Amino acid sequence: MDKPKLIKLSDGNAIPQLGLGVWQADNHQVVNAIHHALDTGYRLFDTAAIYHNEEGVGKALKQTTVPRDELFITTKLWNNDQTHARGAVLESLQRLKLDYIDLYLMHWPVPSRELYIEAWKQMIILQKEGLVKSIGVCNFKEEHLERIITETGVTPVINQIEIHPLMQQAPLRAWNTTHNIVTESWSPLAQGGKGVFNQQIIQRLAEKYHKTPAQIVLRWHLDSGLVVIPKSVTPSRIEENFHIFDFKLEKEEVAEITMLDQKKRLGPDPDIFVDI
Ligand code: NDP
């Protein structure tokens, strides 16, 4: 198999298991990165209103000959737009030059503001209107998920959370699975491999499979059933991160990497993150 498999979502849609993240890429970088990624075989692209690069993503997508229905575009509702999701999605669509978004994610719950349930209700309407095909969340803990599901009856199809070998979030992933929510890993390479690529087990497996540490880590995500969106604007790395479909880790090897968990976040704790 030379391309990511499609993971079925609870609403009937499907997402490629591997895509390109574009946080911290500017509009110019993102155009080149997406062209290179499309040529490599990527079809899933993960942006957000707050990344300020939706225009670049839209520009690259406008130029490609890859049919729209083969692409899977994710963008996100920023925290200060939780009271007006409709306006926010219309602006994202305009910047992305798209008629619809494949996956619209609430970026953070911001529990202290108590607006995420209202925002989720608005996102449910956006999906009914067809402006977005699927709706999900990022950075939601069990109690946040529990509340939106109980109060609206609609379960997010995806919860995108920080996951890499040093921060594995096993209990939350299990909760997601129990509720038919797909888990998607952000910062899957621990933002360039910090403290991960030099681990003995990663080095040993890289040698065994003739792969790079990044490829071993990404394979660990796939073999753990996660959707993964490594970011790169470097052509050789964009290719490297995609060329992981010609090998698979043994069960015991997945388990050995799982032992590296330190429950160590690189990003903020969703309970206290209020940046707006
Ligand atoms: P990643 O773990 O994907 O790491 C990206 C960094 O690793 C970049 O500096 C990149 O450099 C470098 N890199 C990429 N490939 C390789 C490689 N093969 N070998 C060595 N270094 C490599 O971090 P991100 O934080 O960007 O996470 C990925 C995506 O997740 C984001 O882009 C975004 O789409 C999403 N995200 C979502 C969040 C949320 O709250 N929902 C929060 C954070 C991220 P270079 O580009 O120079 O090649």
py3Dmol code that shows the C-alpha trace and the ligand (Angstrom):
import py3Dmol

protein = """\
ATOM      1  CA  MET A   1       0.000   0.000   0.000  1.00  0.00           C
ATOM      2  CA  ASP A   2       1.530   3.328  -0.999  1.00  0.00           C
ATOM      3  CA  LYS A   3      -0.999   5.774   0.374  1.00  0.00           C
ATOM      4  CA  PRO A   4      -2.822   6.396   3.646  1.00  0.00           C
ATOM      5  CA  LYS A   5      -5.896   4.328   4.301  1.00  0.00           C
ATOM      6  CA  LEU A   6      -9.215   6.068   4.822  1.00  0.00           C
ATOM      7  CA  ILE A   7     -10.568   6.079   8.367  1.00  0.00           C
ATOM      8  CA  LYS A   8     -14.347   5.975   8.594  1.00  0.00           C
ATOM      9  CA  LEU A   9     -15.981   8.689  10.697  1.00  0.00           C
ATOM     10  CA  SER A  10     -19.182   8.178  12.676  1.00  0.00           C
ATOM     11  CA  ASP A  11     -21.140  10.466  10.309  1.00  0.00           C
ATOM     12  CA  GLY A  12     -20.322   8.257   7.291  1.00  0.00           C
ATOM     13  CA  ASN A  13     -17.513  10.411   5.884  1.00  0.00           C
ATOM     14  CA  ALA A  14     -13.890   9.251   5.798  1.00  0.00           C
ATOM     15  CA  ILE A  15     -10.532  10.937   6.468  1.00  0.00           C
ATOM     16  CA  PRO A  16      -7.085   9.928   5.157  1.00  0.00           C
ATOM     17  CA  GLN A  17      -5.012   8.602   8.049  1.00  0.00           C
ATOM     18  CA  LEU A  18      -2.049  10.863   7.196  1.00  0.00           C
ATOM     19  CA  GLY A  19      -2.047  14.509   6.154  1.00  0.00           C
ATOM     20  CA  LEU A  20      -0.003  17.698   6.217  1.00  0.00           C
ATOM     21  CA  GLY A  21      -0.238  20.158   9.114  1.00  0.00           C
ATOM     22  CA  VAL A  22       0.520  23.786   8.292  1.00  0.00           C
ATOM     23  CA  TRP A  23       0.782  25.596  11.623  1.00  0.00           C
ATOM     24  CA  GLN A  24       3.635  28.140  11.601  1.00  0.00           C
ATOM     25  CA  ALA A  25       3.901  28.108   7.817  1.00  0.00           C
ATOM     26  CA  ASP A  26       3.259  31.490   6.218  1.00  0.00           C
ATOM     27  CA  ASN A  27       1.105  32.055   3.143  1.00  0.00           C
ATOM     28  CA  HIS A  28       4.066  31.861   0.808  1.00  0.00           C
ATOM     29  CA  GLN A  29       5.585  28.725   2.358  1.00  0.00           C
ATOM     30  CA  VAL A  30       2.240  26.989   2.459  1.00  0.00           C
ATOM     31  CA  VAL A  31       1.624  27.298  -1.286  1.00  0.00           C
ATOM     32  CA  ASN A  32       4.886  25.541  -2.091  1.00  0.00           C
ATOM     33  CA  ALA A  33       4.454  22.979   0.683  1.00  0.00           C
ATOM     34  CA  ILE A  34       0.955  22.024  -0.473  1.00  0.00           C
ATOM     35  CA  HIS A  35       2.008  21.715  -4.115  1.00  0.00           C
ATOM     36  CA  HIS A  36       4.853  19.454  -3.111  1.00  0.00           C
ATOM     37  CA  ALA A  37       2.612  17.460  -0.788  1.00  0.00           C
ATOM     38  CA  LEU A  38      -0.052  17.009  -3.481  1.00  0.00           C
ATOM     39  CA  ASP A  39       2.603  15.720  -5.891  1.00  0.00           C
ATOM     40  CA  THR A  40       3.815  13.344  -3.178  1.00  0.00           C
ATOM     41  CA  GLY A  41       0.303  11.979  -2.630  1.00  0.00           C
ATOM     42  CA  TYR A  42      -1.058  13.910   0.370  1.00  0.00           C
ATOM     43  CA  ARG A  43      -4.777  14.692   0.218  1.00  0.00           C
ATOM     44  CA  LEU A  44      -5.488  15.839   3.795  1.00  0.00           C
ATOM     45  CA  PHE A  45      -4.459  19.373   4.804  1.00  0.00           C
ATOM     46  CA  ASP A  46      -4.888  20.759   8.318  1.00  0.00           C
ATOM     47  CA  THR A  47      -5.067  24.528   8.756  1.00  0.00           C
ATOM     48  CA  ALA A  48      -6.915  26.937  11.093  1.00  0.00           C
ATOM     49  CA  ALA A  49      -8.171  30.511  11.000  1.00  0.00           C
ATOM     50  CA  ILE A  50      -5.571  31.457  13.626  1.00  0.00           C
ATOM     51  CA  TYR A  51      -2.693  30.131  11.478  1.00  0.00           C
ATOM     52  CA  HIS A  52      -3.264  33.097   9.124  1.00  0.00           C
ATOM     53  CA  ASN A  53      -2.434  30.956   6.113  1.00  0.00           C
ATOM     54  CA  GLU A  54      -5.844  29.909   4.805  1.00  0.00           C
ATOM     55  CA  GLU A  55      -5.293  32.217   1.799  1.00  0.00           C
ATOM     56  CA  GLY A  56      -2.128  30.325   0.894  1.00  0.00           C
ATOM     57  CA  VAL A  57      -3.879  26.991   1.309  1.00  0.00           C
ATOM     58  CA  GLY A  58      -6.714  28.241  -0.919  1.00  0.00           C
ATOM     59  CA  LYS A  59      -4.288  29.508  -3.534  1.00  0.00           C
ATOM     60  CA  ALA A  60      -2.519  26.146  -3.787  1.00  0.00           C
ATOM     61  CA  LEU A  61      -5.798  24.222  -3.930  1.00  0.00           C
ATOM     62  CA  LYS A  62      -7.134  26.507  -6.670  1.00  0.00           C
ATOM     63  CA  GLN A  63      -4.071  25.713  -8.783  1.00  0.00           C
ATOM     64  CA  THR A  64      -4.133  21.935  -8.421  1.00  0.00           C
ATOM     65  CA  THR A  65      -5.692  19.531 -10.898  1.00  0.00           C
ATOM     66  CA  VAL A  66      -6.520  17.082  -8.095  1.00  0.00           C
ATOM     67  CA  PRO A  67     -10.341  16.877  -8.017  1.00  0.00           C
ATOM     68  CA  ARG A  68     -12.011  18.549  -5.047  1.00  0.00           C
ATOM     69  CA  ASP A  69     -13.688  15.329  -3.926  1.00  0.00           C
ATOM     70  CA  GLU A  70     -10.284  13.685  -3.482  1.00  0.00           C
ATOM     71  CA  LEU A  71      -9.146  16.426  -1.105  1.00  0.00           C
ATOM     72  CA  PHE A  72      -9.871  16.597   2.603  1.00  0.00           C
ATOM     73  CA  ILE A  73      -9.550  20.092   4.063  1.00  0.00           C
ATOM     74  CA  THR A  74      -9.673  20.785   7.784  1.00  0.00           C
ATOM     75  CA  THR A  75      -9.891  24.231   9.330  1.00  0.00           C
ATOM     76  CA  LYS A  76     -10.793  25.425  12.817  1.00  0.00           C
ATOM     77  CA  LEU A  77     -13.017  27.824  14.705  1.00  0.00           C
ATOM     78  CA  TRP A  78     -10.848  30.186  16.736  1.00  0.00           C
ATOM     79  CA  ASN A  79     -11.653  30.906  20.389  1.00  0.00           C
ATOM     80  CA  ASN A  80     -12.918  34.448  19.964  1.00  0.00           C
ATOM     81  CA  ASP A  81     -15.326  33.282  17.253  1.00  0.00           C
ATOM     82  CA  GLN A  82     -17.175  30.832  19.501  1.00  0.00           C
ATOM     83  CA  THR A  83     -20.162  33.196  19.602  1.00  0.00           C
ATOM     84  CA  HIS A  84     -20.363  33.569  15.828  1.00  0.00           C
ATOM     85  CA  ALA A  85     -19.294  30.364  14.140  1.00  0.00           C
ATOM     86  CA  ARG A  86     -21.323  31.057  11.010  1.00  0.00           C
ATOM     87  CA  GLY A  87     -19.503  34.301  10.236  1.00  0.00           C
ATOM     88  CA  ALA A  88     -16.179  32.632  11.002  1.00  0.00           C
ATOM     89  CA  VAL A  89     -16.777  29.699   8.682  1.00  0.00           C
ATOM     90  CA  LEU A  90     -17.919  31.967   5.863  1.00  0.00           C
ATOM     91  CA  GLU A  91     -14.689  33.933   6.210  1.00  0.00           C
ATOM     92  CA  SER A  92     -12.622  30.742   6.233  1.00  0.00           C
ATOM     93  CA  LEU A  93     -14.433  29.509   3.106  1.00  0.00           C
ATOM     94  CA  GLN A  94     -13.708  32.783   1.375  1.00  0.00           C
ATOM     95  CA  ARG A  95     -10.007  32.665   2.267  1.00  0.00           C
ATOM     96  CA  LEU A  96      -9.786  28.993   1.276  1.00  0.00           C
ATOM     97  CA  LYS A  97     -11.744  29.663  -1.946  1.00  0.00           C
ATOM     98  CA  LEU A  98     -13.896  26.616  -1.219  1.00  0.00           C
ATOM     99  CA  ASP A  99     -17.641  25.899  -1.257  1.00  0.00           C
ATOM    100  CA  TYR A 100     -17.411  23.575   1.720  1.00  0.00           C
ATOM    101  CA  ILE A 101     -14.958  22.429   4.376  1.00  0.00           C
ATOM    102  CA  ASP A 102     -14.483  18.703   4.911  1.00  0.00           C
ATOM    103  CA  LEU A 103     -13.850  18.945   8.639  1.00  0.00           C
ATOM    104  CA  TYR A 104     -14.535  21.934  10.887  1.00  0.00           C
ATOM    105  CA  LEU A 105     -13.009  21.701  14.349  1.00  0.00           C
ATOM    106  CA  MET A 106     -13.570  23.818  17.437  1.00  0.00           C
ATOM    107  CA  HIS A 107      -9.970  24.781  18.245  1.00  0.00           C
ATOM    108  CA  TRP A 108     -10.063  24.862  22.093  1.00  0.00           C
ATOM    109  CA  PRO A 109     -12.863  24.474  24.619  1.00  0.00           C
ATOM    110  CA  VAL A 110     -11.847  27.537  26.730  1.00  0.00           C
ATOM    111  CA  PRO A 111     -13.946  26.221  29.649  1.00  0.00           C
ATOM    112  CA  SER A 112     -13.631  29.448  31.661  1.00  0.00           C
ATOM    113  CA  ARG A 113     -15.734  31.287  29.083  1.00  0.00           C
ATOM    114  CA  GLU A 114     -18.506  28.666  29.041  1.00  0.00           C
ATOM    115  CA  LEU A 115     -19.211  29.228  25.336  1.00  0.00           C
ATOM    116  CA  TYR A 116     -18.209  25.911  23.821  1.00  0.00           C
ATOM    117  CA  ILE A 117     -21.660  24.333  24.054  1.00  0.00           C
ATOM    118  CA  GLU A 118     -23.208  27.290  22.269  1.00  0.00           C
ATOM    119  CA  ALA A 119     -20.446  27.119  19.651  1.00  0.00           C
ATOM    120  CA  TRP A 120     -21.050  23.396  19.175  1.00  0.00           C
ATOM    121  CA  LYS A 121     -24.770  24.042  18.584  1.00  0.00           C
ATOM    122  CA  GLN A 122     -23.841  26.521  15.854  1.00  0.00           C
ATOM    123  CA  MET A 123     -21.459  24.023  14.268  1.00  0.00           C
ATOM    124  CA  ILE A 124     -24.260  21.442  14.139  1.00  0.00           C
ATOM    125  CA  ILE A 125     -26.305  23.916  12.089  1.00  0.00           C
ATOM    126  CA  LEU A 126     -23.358  24.624   9.769  1.00  0.00           C
ATOM    127  CA  GLN A 127     -23.139  20.906   9.048  1.00  0.00           C
ATOM    128  CA  LYS A 128     -26.880  20.717   8.332  1.00  0.00           C
ATOM    129  CA  GLU A 129     -26.479  23.631   5.917  1.00  0.00           C
ATOM    130  CA  GLY A 130     -23.712  21.766   4.078  1.00  0.00           C
ATOM    131  CA  LEU A 131     -21.067  24.434   4.665  1.00  0.00           C
ATOM    132  CA  VAL A 132     -19.030  21.806   6.490  1.00  0.00           C
ATOM    133  CA  LYS A 133     -19.222  18.057   5.883  1.00  0.00           C
ATOM    134  CA  SER A 134     -18.040  16.871   9.297  1.00  0.00           C
ATOM    135  CA  ILE A 135     -17.690  18.544  12.679  1.00  0.00           C
ATOM    136  CA  GLY A 136     -15.312  17.817  15.498  1.00  0.00           C
ATOM    137  CA  VAL A 137     -13.227  19.346  18.244  1.00  0.00           C
ATOM    138  CA  CYS A 138      -9.632  19.806  19.345  1.00  0.00           C
ATOM    139  CA  ASN A 139      -8.201  19.736  22.820  1.00  0.00           C
ATOM    140  CA  PHE A 140     -11.384  18.515  24.491  1.00  0.00           C
ATOM    141  CA  LYS A 141     -11.053  16.497  27.689  1.00  0.00           C
ATOM    142  CA  GLU A 142     -13.588  13.899  28.769  1.00  0.00           C
ATOM    143  CA  GLU A 143     -15.737  16.363  30.750  1.00  0.00           C
ATOM    144  CA  HIS A 144     -15.956  18.797  27.815  1.00  0.00           C
ATOM    145  CA  LEU A 145     -16.921  16.011  25.425  1.00  0.00           C
ATOM    146  CA  GLU A 146     -19.454  14.637  27.885  1.00  0.00           C
ATOM    147  CA  ARG A 147     -21.145  18.036  28.121  1.00  0.00           C
ATOM    148  CA  ILE A 148     -21.503  18.742  24.401  1.00  0.00           C
ATOM    149  CA  ILE A 149     -22.756  15.230  23.727  1.00  0.00           C
ATOM    150  CA  THR A 150     -25.272  15.268  26.579  1.00  0.00           C
ATOM    151  CA  GLU A 151     -26.524  18.771  25.851  1.00  0.00           C
ATOM    152  CA  THR A 152     -26.854  18.466  22.057  1.00  0.00           C
ATOM    153  CA  GLY A 153     -27.070  14.739  21.326  1.00  0.00           C
ATOM    154  CA  VAL A 154     -24.385  15.181  18.639  1.00  0.00           C
ATOM    155  CA  THR A 155     -20.990  13.519  19.078  1.00  0.00           C
ATOM    156  CA  PRO A 156     -17.918  15.051  17.408  1.00  0.00           C
ATOM    157  CA  VAL A 157     -16.425  12.741  14.791  1.00  0.00           C
ATOM    158  CA  ILE A 158     -12.849  13.680  15.729  1.00  0.00           C
ATOM    159  CA  ASN A 159     -10.961  14.921  18.759  1.00  0.00           C
ATOM    160  CA  GLN A 160      -7.601  16.379  17.661  1.00  0.00           C
ATOM    161  CA  ILE A 161      -5.232  16.385  20.639  1.00  0.00           C
ATOM    162  CA  GLU A 162      -1.524  16.583  21.417  1.00  0.00           C
ATOM    163  CA  ILE A 163      -0.041  13.122  20.963  1.00  0.00           C
ATOM    164  CA  HIS A 164       3.558  12.003  20.484  1.00  0.00           C
ATOM    165  CA  PRO A 165       5.655   9.386  22.270  1.00  0.00           C
ATOM    166  CA  LEU A 166       6.247  11.675  25.280  1.00  0.00           C
ATOM    167  CA  MET A 167       2.552  12.657  25.619  1.00  0.00           C
ATOM    168  CA  GLN A 168       0.257   9.791  24.751  1.00  0.00           C
ATOM    169  CA  GLN A 169      -3.043  10.568  26.528  1.00  0.00           C
ATOM    170  CA  ALA A 170      -4.092   6.913  26.757  1.00  0.00           C
ATOM    171  CA  PRO A 171      -7.206   7.452  28.940  1.00  0.00           C
ATOM    172  CA  LEU A 172      -8.608  10.200  26.690  1.00  0.00           C
ATOM    173  CA  ARG A 173      -7.907   8.140  23.567  1.00  0.00           C
ATOM    174  CA  ALA A 174      -9.743   5.207  25.111  1.00  0.00           C
ATOM    175  CA  TRP A 175     -12.668   7.492  25.971  1.00  0.00           C
ATOM    176  CA  ASN A 176     -12.744   8.742  22.371  1.00  0.00           C
ATOM    177  CA  THR A 177     -12.751   5.183  21.040  1.00  0.00           C
ATOM    178  CA  THR A 178     -15.566   4.118  23.355  1.00  0.00           C
ATOM    179  CA  HIS A 179     -17.654   6.998  22.019  1.00  0.00           C
ATOM    180  CA  ASN A 180     -16.797   6.340  18.374  1.00  0.00           C
ATOM    181  CA  ILE A 181     -14.651   9.479  18.154  1.00  0.00           C
ATOM    182  CA  VAL A 182     -11.514   9.222  16.004  1.00  0.00           C
ATOM    183  CA  THR A 183      -8.372  10.578  17.695  1.00  0.00           C
ATOM    184  CA  GLU A 184      -6.094  12.767  15.587  1.00  0.00           C
ATOM    185  CA  SER A 185      -2.559  13.547  16.793  1.00  0.00           C
ATOM    186  CA  TRP A 186      -1.236  17.099  16.735  1.00  0.00           C
ATOM    187  CA  SER A 187       2.495  17.770  17.133  1.00  0.00           C
ATOM    188  CA  PRO A 188       2.963  14.083  16.239  1.00  0.00           C
ATOM    189  CA  LEU A 189       6.728  14.521  15.861  1.00  0.00           C
ATOM    190  CA  ALA A 190       6.969  16.386  19.173  1.00  0.00           C
ATOM    191  CA  GLN A 191       7.672  19.519  17.120  1.00  0.00           C
ATOM    192  CA  GLY A 192      10.774  18.342  15.340  1.00  0.00           C
ATOM    193  CA  GLY A 193      11.549  15.274  17.397  1.00  0.00           C
ATOM    194  CA  LYS A 194      12.559  17.007  20.644  1.00  0.00           C
ATOM    195  CA  GLY A 195      13.498  14.375  23.170  1.00  0.00           C
ATOM    196  CA  VAL A 196      12.053  11.637  20.947  1.00  0.00           C
ATOM    197  CA  PHE A 197      14.241  11.032  17.902  1.00  0.00           C
ATOM    198  CA  ASN A 198      17.282  10.353  20.102  1.00  0.00           C
ATOM    199  CA  GLN A 199      15.517   7.693  22.205  1.00  0.00           C
ATOM    200  CA  GLN A 200      17.235   4.323  22.012  1.00  0.00           C
ATOM    201  CA  ILE A 201      14.171   2.403  20.851  1.00  0.00           C
ATOM    202  CA  ILE A 202      13.490   4.899  18.069  1.00  0.00           C
ATOM    203  CA  GLN A 203      17.116   4.716  16.910  1.00  0.00           C
ATOM    204  CA  ARG A 204      17.087   0.908  17.031  1.00  0.00           C
ATOM    205  CA  LEU A 205      13.887   0.627  14.980  1.00  0.00           C
ATOM    206  CA  ALA A 206      15.163   3.212  12.491  1.00  0.00           C
ATOM    207  CA  GLU A 207      18.190   1.027  11.939  1.00  0.00           C
ATOM    208  CA  LYS A 208      16.129  -2.167  11.716  1.00  0.00           C
ATOM    209  CA  TYR A 209      13.681  -0.825   9.115  1.00  0.00           C
ATOM    210  CA  HIS A 210      16.145   1.465   7.264  1.00  0.00           C
ATOM    211  CA  LYS A 211      13.894   4.403   8.069  1.00  0.00           C
ATOM    212  CA  THR A 212      14.420   7.755   9.794  1.00  0.00           C
ATOM    213  CA  PRO A 213      13.365   8.420  13.411  1.00  0.00           C
ATOM    214  CA  ALA A 214      10.521  10.615  12.107  1.00  0.00           C
ATOM    215  CA  GLN A 215       9.224   7.745   9.967  1.00  0.00           C
ATOM    216  CA  ILE A 216       9.324   5.359  12.942  1.00  0.00           C
ATOM    217  CA  VAL A 217       7.380   7.825  15.087  1.00  0.00           C
ATOM    218  CA  LEU A 218       4.771   8.411  12.369  1.00  0.00           C
ATOM    219  CA  ARG A 219       4.430   4.668  11.845  1.00  0.00           C
ATOM    220  CA  TRP A 220       3.819   4.322  15.610  1.00  0.00           C
ATOM    221  CA  HIS A 221       0.878   6.757  15.261  1.00  0.00           C
ATOM    222  CA  LEU A 222      -0.580   4.808  12.336  1.00  0.00           C
ATOM    223  CA  ASP A 223      -0.068   1.441  14.016  1.00  0.00           C
ATOM    224  CA  SER A 224      -1.785   2.858  17.119  1.00  0.00           C
ATOM    225  CA  GLY A 225      -4.860   3.690  15.021  1.00  0.00           C
ATOM    226  CA  LEU A 226      -4.362   7.456  15.106  1.00  0.00           C
ATOM    227  CA  VAL A 227      -4.854  10.005  12.320  1.00  0.00           C
ATOM    228  CA  VAL A 228      -1.676  12.038  12.008  1.00  0.00           C
ATOM    229  CA  ILE A 229      -0.792  15.441  10.523  1.00  0.00           C
ATOM    230  CA  PRO A 230       2.972  16.103  10.638  1.00  0.00           C
ATOM    231  CA  LYS A 231       3.942  19.613   9.573  1.00  0.00           C
ATOM    232  CA  SER A 232       6.799  20.382   7.242  1.00  0.00           C
ATOM    233  CA  VAL A 233       7.616  23.041   4.698  1.00  0.00           C
ATOM    234  CA  THR A 234      10.779  21.199   3.637  1.00  0.00           C
ATOM    235  CA  PRO A 235      10.262  19.226   0.404  1.00  0.00           C
ATOM    236  CA  SER A 236      12.494  16.299   1.415  1.00  0.00           C
ATOM    237  CA  ARG A 237      10.732  15.980   4.798  1.00  0.00           C
ATOM    238  CA  ILE A 238       7.281  16.248   3.205  1.00  0.00           C
ATOM    239  CA  GLU A 239       8.258  13.192   1.159  1.00  0.00           C
ATOM    240  CA  GLU A 240       9.989  11.426   4.054  1.00  0.00           C
ATOM    241  CA  ASN A 241       6.911  11.756   6.271  1.00  0.00           C
ATOM    242  CA  PHE A 242       4.708  10.218   3.574  1.00  0.00           C
ATOM    243  CA  HIS A 243       6.908   7.275   2.685  1.00  0.00           C
ATOM    244  CA  ILE A 244       5.850   5.067   5.544  1.00  0.00           C
ATOM    245  CA  PHE A 245       3.435   2.687   3.850  1.00  0.00           C
ATOM    246  CA  ASP A 246       5.995   0.051   2.910  1.00  0.00           C
ATOM    247  CA  PHE A 247       6.588  -1.195   6.464  1.00  0.00           C
ATOM    248  CA  LYS A 248       4.755  -1.761   9.713  1.00  0.00           C
ATOM    249  CA  LEU A 249       5.888  -2.021  13.333  1.00  0.00           C
ATOM    250  CA  GLU A 250       5.466  -5.277  15.235  1.00  0.00           C
ATOM    251  CA  LYS A 251       2.956  -5.203  18.090  1.00  0.00           C
ATOM    252  CA  GLU A 252       5.774  -5.449  20.636  1.00  0.00           C
ATOM    253  CA  GLU A 253       7.593  -2.526  18.991  1.00  0.00           C
ATOM    254  CA  VAL A 254       4.501  -0.349  19.212  1.00  0.00           C
ATOM    255  CA  ALA A 255       4.316  -1.320  22.890  1.00  0.00           C
ATOM    256  CA  GLU A 256       7.983  -0.432  23.451  1.00  0.00           C
ATOM    257  CA  ILE A 257       7.434   3.079  22.058  1.00  0.00           C
ATOM    258  CA  THR A 258       4.323   3.344  24.190  1.00  0.00           C
ATOM    259  CA  MET A 259       6.620   2.880  27.215  1.00  0.00           C
ATOM    260  CA  LEU A 260       8.238   6.263  26.431  1.00  0.00           C
ATOM    261  CA  ASP A 261       5.179   8.153  27.687  1.00  0.00           C
ATOM    262  CA  GLN A 262       6.086  10.901  30.169  1.00  0.00           C
ATOM    263  CA  LYS A 263       2.692  12.661  30.094  1.00  0.00           C
ATOM    264  CA  LYS A 264       4.691  15.726  29.102  1.00  0.00           C
ATOM    265  CA  ARG A 265       2.827  18.406  27.165  1.00  0.00           C
ATOM    266  CA  LEU A 266       4.577  20.679  24.679  1.00  0.00           C
ATOM    267  CA  GLY A 267       1.398  22.724  24.260  1.00  0.00           C
ATOM    268  CA  PRO A 268      -0.910  24.283  26.844  1.00  0.00           C
ATOM    269  CA  ASP A 269      -3.363  22.468  29.092  1.00  0.00           C
ATOM    270  CA  PRO A 270      -6.835  22.842  27.522  1.00  0.00           C
ATOM    271  CA  ASP A 271      -8.386  23.464  30.937  1.00  0.00           C
ATOM    272  CA  ILE A 272      -6.508  26.712  31.345  1.00  0.00           C
ATOM    273  CA  PHE A 273      -5.791  27.865  27.797  1.00  0.00           C
ATOM    274  CA  VAL A 274      -7.785  31.046  27.180  1.00  0.00           C
ATOM    275  CA  ASP A 275      -5.872  32.826  24.424  1.00  0.00           C
ATOM    276  CA  ILE A 276      -8.419  34.690  22.307  1.00  0.00           C
TER     277      ILE A 276
END
"""
ligand_1 = """\
48
NDP
P 5.144 18.464 14.347
O 5.260 17.492 15.465
O 4.417 18.057 13.118
O 6.603 18.976 14.013
C 6.829 19.970 13.052
C 8.319 20.352 13.120
O 9.105 19.208 12.801
C 8.707 21.425 12.141
O 9.686 22.207 12.760
C 9.311 20.654 10.974
O 10.285 21.431 10.324
C 9.928 19.460 11.674
N 9.911 18.236 10.877
C 8.923 17.792 10.058
N 9.238 16.622 9.503
C 10.458 16.283 9.981
C 11.317 15.193 9.769
N 10.987 14.204 8.951
N 12.522 15.176 10.430
C 12.868 16.187 11.259
N 12.089 17.260 11.506
C 10.888 17.312 10.871
O 4.512 19.781 15.013
P 3.262 20.734 14.796
O 3.122 21.420 16.098
O 3.386 21.563 13.606
O 1.990 19.765 14.636
C 1.524 19.287 13.401
C 0.210 19.937 13.014
O -0.786 19.703 14.013
C 0.263 21.468 12.939
O 0.949 21.932 11.797
C -1.203 21.800 12.969
O -1.788 21.561 11.703
C -1.705 20.789 14.015
N -1.760 21.374 15.378
C -2.985 21.527 15.964
C -3.110 22.057 17.221
C -4.456 22.215 17.824
O -4.577 22.863 18.872
N -5.495 21.656 17.249
C -1.930 22.510 18.008
C -0.679 22.263 17.317
C -0.613 21.717 16.063
P 10.159 22.030 8.821
O 8.759 22.524 8.610
O 11.165 23.127 8.850
O 10.534 20.923 7.882
"""
view = py3Dmol.view(width=600, height=400)
view.addModel(protein, "pdb")
view.setStyle({"model": 0}, {"cartoon": {"style": "trace"}})
view.addModel(ligand_1, "xyz")
view.setStyle({"model": 1}, {"stick": {}})
view.zoomTo()
view.show()
